[in-house]
Amino acid sequence: MHVYAVHEITTYLREMLESSPVLTNVWIAGEVSNVSRPASGHVYFTLKDGTSQLRSAYFASRAPTRPSTAALVQNGRAIVAQGRVSLYEQRGELQFYVDFVQPEGVGALQMEFERLKMRLEEEGLFNDSRKRPLPRFPRRIGVVTSESGAVFHDICRVLERRWPLAEIVLSPTPVQGADAVAGVIGAIEQLNALGDIDVIIAGRGGGSIEELWCFNDELVARAIFASIVPIISAVGHETDTTIADFVADCRAPTPSAAAEIVAPDRAEIHARLRGAATAMDAGIRQEIAARRSDLQSSVHLLERRTPDIDRLRQTIDDVSRRGLAAAEKVHSTAVHAVGNFVWRLKSLDPFATLDRGYAVVQSGDSVISSVGATKPGQALGVRVKDGAFGVHVDGGAAVQRRRPKRSVLDAQAPLFTMPEERA
């Protein structure tokens, strides 16, 4: 015989309860009593009926953004709660862990709707920050609905009137019944797989909450959230609201309204284009007129400020003549100065003196300019105008007699004097 420890039994019972598909997601109706609200924000209470009671716990983390649901837990109030049944091992007590609370009297589907809506909202599936803008001029529009209903024909009729340029691609699916959830999910995935769909309209006509329920299914909501292509939810009538409306990028009150939203009105676009063309034409004409006026003003200004070319040409001719005359004068003066300089140079040329009958007497490289610089028998060189020849000094050095200088104007005085003969 095997003897079990207490914790083995409580653990076994807890695991057995938590593995039950019924007790892990169950709705329980009853009256609230023994409410306790510690500082942690959790709510502990007892849910009872005429014969039994069940200890319950509603943790603050289950609905941090829904304090109003926790406020429903009041002593003596009849409620319907959703959650799971498990065993609190430390006390060995059966306990109901609550996830969602509704007042008693609300229908089961409505309670499930509110519970799923609250949970998906907490996960962020409804955040406006993730919703994508719709294309302004869609080329291919996908439609997820029944091919036999009037919804698809209404959408086609509206789009044909408003924006016939768009191509409509139907991905047919049941929109109510047992196959509706899988069908809607598959239709959305097929349109996404095409790769060229600009926007999707998912919807159906009006009906009861049971007939619209596939658009309240969590799997459909997550398929809409995961769609790459923006989705417009168009389910039922204007007063109908589904989970798909909150998850979709845009909600339309009816399928026909979705067709109005998804595409522009060609008449409106035509009118706007015509108005834009008229405004553009007027603007261009006004701009051309302004530019023409500016151009004419510039031409007139240039004409007034253009210099007198003929007068400037004459001025240039006058300046050229004066410059040429000055240059000729400078040239003539320079030629005359050069001629004088050449003449002066020639007058200083010793060889020119030879041309006049004079001779240069040299001893080696030295010029003999005095009788005293010679001695008898000394060999000298004599240079005349047409050559040179050698001579020897005959006799001793003679002393030159100095005579008074005479004026070249004295007719009796010879121009040149000869040295006296040596004795």
Secondary structure by P-SEA (a helix, b strand, c coil): cccccaaaaaaaaaaaaaacccccbbbbbbcccccccccccbbbbbbbcccbbbbbbbbcccccccaaaaaaccccccbbbbbbbbbcccccbbbbbccccccccccaaaaaaaaaaaaaaaaccccccccccccccccbbbbbcccccaaaaaaaaaaaaccccbbbbbbcccccccaaaaaaaaaaaaaaacccccbbbbbccccccccccccccaaaaaaaaacccbbbbbccccccccccccccccccccaaaaaaaacccaaaaaaaaaaaaaaaaaaaaaaaaaaaaaaaaaaaaaaaaccaaaaaaaaaaaaaaaaaaaaaaaaaaaaaaaaaaaaaaaaacaaaaaaabbbbbbcccccccccccccccbbbbbbcccccbbbbbcccbbbbbbccccccccccccccccccccc
